[in-house]
Amino acid sequence: MHSPGTIQPNVTSREVFAIAGPAMVANVTTPLIGIVATSAIGRLGEASLLGGVAMASVIFDCLFWLFGFLRLSTLAFTAQSLGAGARDELPVVLVRGLLVAAGVGAILIALQLPLGTLLFDAMGGSDAVTRAGRTYFTVRIWSSPLALANYVVLGWLVGQARARLALAVQIAINLINIAATLLLVLVLDAGIAGAAVAAVIAEAAGLILGVVIARRLLPGGIVVSRQVLFDRDGVKRMLAVNRDIMIRTAALITVFLFFNAQGARAGDVTLAANAVLNNFLLVSAFFLDGLANAAEQLCGYAVGARNRRDFIRATQLILAWGVGFSLVVSTTLALSGSALIDLMTASPAVRLAARDFLVFVIVSPLPAVFAFAFDGIYIGATWARDMRNLMMASLSIFLTTWFALRSFGNTGLWIAFLAHYVARGGLQGLRYPTLLRQSFGK
């Protein structure tokens, strides 16, 4: 068995799951900070507080998701440096990422008043819910530099095929958050502000742990000269990749927000039914995104090593295992979807509506796997500009399909959503051979 942080010359399924397995678990833990806060506040018995923290948690999930490029680009650059044998670049990639995270986090803190007003007005909650949400928001926003820096550390660890260490950091963050939330909210009666403070404490502790791990992994410590750190070509490439991934993510967020907004316009029952079904999509996404993490590392390593064979082999394995997982997920949903719907809602009307659209969720994993897999491949290879352009094209296809089928109501909306999955995977698949030739030659 090879040691952590190294890749065998020939990519194997074991390599894929050494990264994908911990990544899947880590993905499951990602939304736990908001879930724990919601659960603790829910014990206080005030609906407005519960609604406020739930609303603010969604805002932070989307806000931090927008800056997910910090994890993705750091992962890709780290894997490529490792593949090229340029280990002296590892601390450079880490520190550059941390500086960008600090800068973005500082901007979010500075803009918290107009940003909070814009986001809460868009959410449209009641006055009591909005007040509670703002209380949580104005405290947790101070965790922004810390949370984004943790994205960098996690990407840096996974980029070295140290997914278990990344998972350990994620678990530590969530355990500390749980303990701090219970203490501040249920014992010290600090209310919704206490839940937000717990999130800040957890992110800070996670970052400290991550930096300690990074220092132990780097023989020379986290020491980078100013000249190397601000090398013009290196910084320019990093910013270009980050920009393109951010635009791509914004387009993806637009699809999900538009989908939810149109569901809301269709009425409370349809909105609730879509919300139930979206949980099924979320679970399948955990598995598929874990494979995407493996693709990012393995393909990035192959690009750095200039190893065309391993790049192709990694692509084949990711797609093959992805199809296998998608069939398992689809079969599970087909067999147990109705029972799971009944478990998640007691409303007869919502149950009936959810069953009417369950078929779309059942078939979604197959097109989704190609979308997720090629996302990972493109990120690992830093084909960020093409990924950005193809995601914008996929967004256009989604909106065009919805516009053409809007008379079919929620059915047309689900078809448009599946069309977006097909477009993402299909367009990237068609572009893949050209980019492969450009990166490695014939």
N, C-alpha and C positions, 0 to 999 in steps of 0.2 A: 504493500500500500504506500503510495507516495505521500510525502509530507504536505501539510496545508500550505497553500500559497504557491504550489507548483502545479504545472500541467503536464501530463504525459504527452509524448510526441504524437500519438494517435488518439484523437478524441473518441471517448467511449461513452456508453450510457451511464457508467458509474460516474464519470466526470460531470455529466449533465445533472444527475440527481444529487451529487455532493453539493451543488449550488442550489438547484431548484427546490430540494426538500426543505432546507432551513428557510429559503426565501418565501416559500408558501406559508410557513408558520409565521414568519415575520410579517407578511402581508396581512394575515388574519389579525395580528395585534395592532396594526396601524390605527384603526379608528377607536381603539379602546379608551383613550383619554376622554373623548367626548361621551362615550357610552357610560364610563364609570361616573363622570360628573352628572350625567342625566339620571342615572340610577340613584345616586346619593341624594340629589336634590328632590327626586321623586318621593323619597322617604319622608320629606318634610310636609307633604300633603297639600301644597299650594300649587294649583294648576298653572298660575302665571309664572312662577319661578321655574317650573318644569319646562314650560313652553319656551321661556327665555333662554335657558341653558341649551335646550335642544336646537333652537334657532341659531344661537351663536356658535355652537359646535359645528353645524353644517357650514356656516360662513368660514370658519377656520379650516375645515376640511377642504373646501374649494379654494380658499386663498393659498394655503400651503401647497395644494396640488398644482396650482399655477406655477409655482417655483420649484416643482419637482425636477426641473432641468439640473439643479445643483447635484442631486444624487446621480442622475443619468449620465451627465457629462463627466463627472468625476469618476464614475465607474468605468466609462469607456476609455478615458485618457489613462487611467491607472492600468487597466488591462493591456492597452497598447504599449505602454512603457515597459511593463513586465515582459510582454512578448518580444519586444525589441532588445531585451537585456539591459535596458537603461534604468537600473534601479535607483540611480542618483536622481531621477526625475520624480520618484514617488513622493518625497517630501515637498517638492515644488508643486505638484498637482494638489496635494492636500492643503497647503497653505494658501494657494491661489483660490481654491474653493471656499476656504474659511473666510477669506477677505471679502469675497463676493457675498457670501451669506451674511456677514456682519453689515455690509453696506445696504443690502436689500432690507434686512431686518430693521436697520436704523431709519430707513425711508418709511417703512410701514408704521413705525412708532411715531415719527414726525407727522405723518398724514392721518393719524388715527381718528381725529375729529371729522374731517370731511369724508374719510373712507367709511367710518361707522355710520354717518348720516346717510350716505349713498346706499350702503348695503342693507341697512335696516328698513329704509324707505322702500327698497325694492322687494323685501321679504313680505311687507304688508301685514305685520302682526298687530294685535291690539295694543293699546297704550301700556297696559300693565305688563304684557309679555315683552314689548320693546324695551321698557325701562329695565326689566330684569336682564334681558339680553345685553343691553349696553353696559350694565354693571360687570357682567362676566367678560365682555369684550375689552373694556378699558383696562382690565387687569391682565388678561391672558395675552393681549397684544404685545406685552413686554417680553413674552417668551419667543417672539419671532426670530431674533438673531440666534437664539439657542436652538430652536427647533430646526431652522434652516441649516445651521452648522452641523446638527446631527444628521441631516440628509447627506451632507458632504462626507462625514466620517463613515456612515453606512455604505455609501457608494464606493468609498476608498477601500473599505474592507472587502466588500463583495468583488471589487475589481481585482483583488489579489487572490480570489477563490477562498477567502476566509469567511464564508457565509455563516459558519457557526458562531464566530466571534460577533458578527453583525447581529445575529439573532440574540446572543447573550445581552448585547447592549439594549436591544429593543425590549427584551423581557425585563431588564433592570429598570428601564424607564417606566414601564407599566406597573411593575410591582411597587415602586416608590410612589407613583401617582395614586395607586389604590390606597396605600397606607396613609399618605398625606391627606387625601380626600376624606377618608373615613375619620381621621383625627380632627381635621379642621371643620368639616361640615356636621358630622354627627356627634362628636365629643365636645369640641370647643364652640359649636354653634356659630361658626363664621359665615354660614349661609352661602349664597351664590358666589360671593367674592372669595370665600375660602376654597371653593372648587377650582376657581381660576388660579389662585395662588399655588394650589397643589400642582397644577399643570406646569407652572413656571419652575417650581422646585424640581419636578421630575425631569424636565428638559435640561435644566442646569446640571443635575446629577449625572444624567446620561452623557452630556458633553464632556464632563470631567472624566468619566470612565473611558469614553472613547479616546480622548487625548492621551490618557495614561497608557492605554493599549497601543496607540500609535507610536508613542515614544519607545515602548518596549520592542516594537517590531522594527524600528529604524535604528540601526547600529550607531549612527551619528546623531541621533535625536532629531527633533523637528527644527533643524537649523538650515535656513536658506538665505543666501546673500541677496541683497537688494537688487543687484544687477541681474542675477538669474531670475529672481521672482518677477521682475517687471520687464523681462525680455520682450521686445516689441512683437516679434512673430508669434511667440507662445501665447501672450496675452490676447493678441488679435484673433488667433484661432479659437481660443477658449470662449471669447465673447461672441464670436460668430456662431459657434455651435450652440451656446446657451440661448442666444437670441432665436435661432431657428427652432429649437426644441420648445421654447416658451410659446412661440406663435402656434406651433403644432398643438401644444397642450391647450391653449386658449380655444382653438377650433374644436377640440374634443369636448371641452367643458361646455361650449356653446350647444353642441348636440344634446348633451344630457339635460342642460337647463331648458332648452327649447322643448324637449320631449316631456319634461315634467310640467312645464307651463301649459302646453297644449292639453295634457291630461287633466290639469286643474280646470281648464275651461270647459271640459266635457262633463263636469259635475263631480260632486263629492264621492259618489260610488265608484266612478271610473278612476278618479285620482287614487282612492284607497286601493282598488284592485291593482293598478299599476305599481303602487308602492309595495304591495305584497310580492308581486312578480319580480320587481327590481331586486329584492333580497336574494332571489334565486340567481339572478344574473351576477350579483355581487359575489356569491359563494363560488360560482364557476370561474369568475375573474381571478380569485385568489390563486387557484391552481394554474391557470393559463399565464398569469403574470409571473408566477414563480419560474415557469419555463422561459419566459421572456428575459428574466434576470440571468438565467444560465446562458441564453443566447448572447446577451450583452457582454458577459465576461469571456466566453469561449471565442466568439467572433472577434472581439477586441484584441484578445491575445494573439489570434491567428493573423490579424492585420499587422500588429506590431512585429510579429515574427516573419512577416511576408510569406506565410505558409498557405497557399491557395487550397491545397488538399484538405488541411484541417478545417479551413473556413467552410468549404463545401460539406465536409463530413458533419460539422457542427450544425449547419443548416438542415441537413437531412435528418439528423437525430432529433432536433428540436421539433421539426414538422411532424415526424413520424410519431413521437411520443405525444405530441399535442393532439393529433388526430385520435390516438388511442384514448387519451383522457377525455376528449370531447364526446366520444361515443359512450364512455362510462357515465359521464355526467348526464347526457341526453337520456340514456336508458333509465338512470335513477330518477330523473324528473318525470319521465313517462309513467313509471311504475308507482311513484310515491307523491307526485305533484299535488294531486287532489287532497290527499291526507295532510300534506304540509300546509296547504291553503286553509283547511279547516282548523289546523293547529294555530295558525297565525291570526285568524280573525273569526269572531263569533257571529258576524253579520251575515244573514242569509243572502242579502242582495250583493254584498261584496264577494262572498264565496262564489256565487253564480257568475258574476262578471269576470272574476279572476280565472275561473275554469274556461270561460269562453275564449280567453286570450292565452291560455297556458301553452297551446301548441307553438306559439311563436318563441316562447322561452325554451321549449324542448328542442327546437331545431337550431337555436341560436349558437350553441357551442361550436358547431362545425365551422361556420364562417368566421366566428370570433377567434378561433385558434390561429387562423392564418393572419388575421389582423394583429394579434398579440405577438405571434412569433416573428413576423417581419418587422414589427416595431423594435423588438429586441435585437434583431440582426442589424437593422439600419443604425440603431444607436451605438452598438458595439463597433461598427465600422465607421462611425461618425459621418454617415451619409445624411447629415441633418438637414441640409438644404433641400434635398430631394424628398425626404420624409415630410418636411414642412409643406412643400408644394403639393404633394400627393394627398396630404391630410386636408388641405384647403379644397382640393378637387373633390374629395370624399364628402366634405361638408356641403358643397354645392349639390352633389348628387342626392344627399339626404334631404335637403330643402326642396329640390326639384321634385323628388319622389313624393314628399309630403304634399306639396302644392298640387300635384297631379291627382293625388288620391285623397285629398282632404274631405271630399264629399262622403267618403267611407268612414269618417270619424276615427275612433280609436284603432280600428283595424288598419286603416291607411297609415296611421302614425306608427304602428308596430312594423308594418311592411317597410316603411321608410327607415326605421331603425335597423332592421336587418339588411336593407340595401346599403346602409353606411358601413356595416361590418364587411359585407361582400366587396364594397368599393375599396376599403382600406387594404384588405388582404390582397385583392385582385390587382389593384394598381401597383402596389409594391412588388408583388410577384412578377408582374410583367416588366417592371423596371430593373429587377434584380440582375438578370444576365448582363445588361449593359454596364451597370455599376461594378459588377464582378470583373469584367474585362478591363474597365478603367483602373481598378484598384490593383489587380494582379497580372494583367495581360492575358493573352490567350492560353 
